[in-house]
Amino acid sequence: MTETVGSALLVGVAFGYILENAGFGSPCKLTGQFTLRDWSVLKVMFTAIVVAATGLQLLGQLGWLDLEAVFVPTSLMMASAVGGVLVGAGFAIGGYCPGTSVVGVANGRLDALVFLVGLLIGTFAFAGLYGPAIEAIMSMAEVESGDTLHDAWGISPWWIIGAMAAALVGVYYLGRWFEQRMGGPIDAQTATCGEAGCGTTEDHGDGAAARLNP
C-alpha cells in the first residue's frame, strides 16, 4: 500500500510539473480550446488516447498484459452524455478541469482554488443526493452487449485504433487551420505568466501569426 501511494504521488507530481510548464495549469490555455484559438488540449488528450490504445494492444499481443484483466467501466450512454455536458460546461466557464485545477492551486492561483472548492462541493452534493432517481437516469442507454467497441460490435481493435489515428491527423490539420486564423496558439510562457493578455492579440500583418500581449 505504501509503495502504491508513493508511486502515485511521484507520478502525480511529475504529471503536474509537466502540465504547468506546458501552460495547461492556466485557464487561458484551456479556454482557448473552446474559442477554437488553441487546440493544444484536444491534441494532447487525443494523442494520449491513441498512444495508450496502441500500447495496450501491443502489450496484449506480446503476452505481457492480460487485456481481460484491465478494468473497463460499464458503458452507460446517458450518464456519459450528461456528465460530459456538465464537465464541459464547467471546463469552459471555469477554465479548469479537476486535474489542472489542482495544478493551478499548487501554483498559487486563486481562481483555481475557487474552482476546486466548487468541484468538491459539487462532488459531495452529488453523493448526498444520489438515490434511485439519479441511478435510474444514469443507467439509461446501457450497452449490454459489451463495454468496448470490440466486444459490442466485434470490430477489430486495430481497425478502431486506425480510425482514431486518422481522426487524430484530421484534428491536427483542423486545429492548425483554426489557430492560424484565430491568432493562436497560446504559448506556454504567456499562459503561465501573462494571463492578463490571453484575450487579446496583436496582428503582425499576415493574419496568421499573432502575438499575445502579456
Buried (B, 14 or more C-beta within 10 A) or exposed (E): EEEEEEEEEEEEEEEBEEBBEBBBBBBBBBBBBBEBBBBBBBBEEBBEEBEEBBEBBEBBEEEEBEBEEEEEEEBBEBBEEBEEEEEEEBBEEBBBBBBBBBBBBBBEBEBBEBBBEBBEEEEEEEEEEEEEEEEEEBEEEBBEEEBBBBEEEEEEBEEBBEEBBEEBEEBBEEBBEBBBEBBBBBBBEBBBEBBEBBEEBEEEEEEEEBBBEE
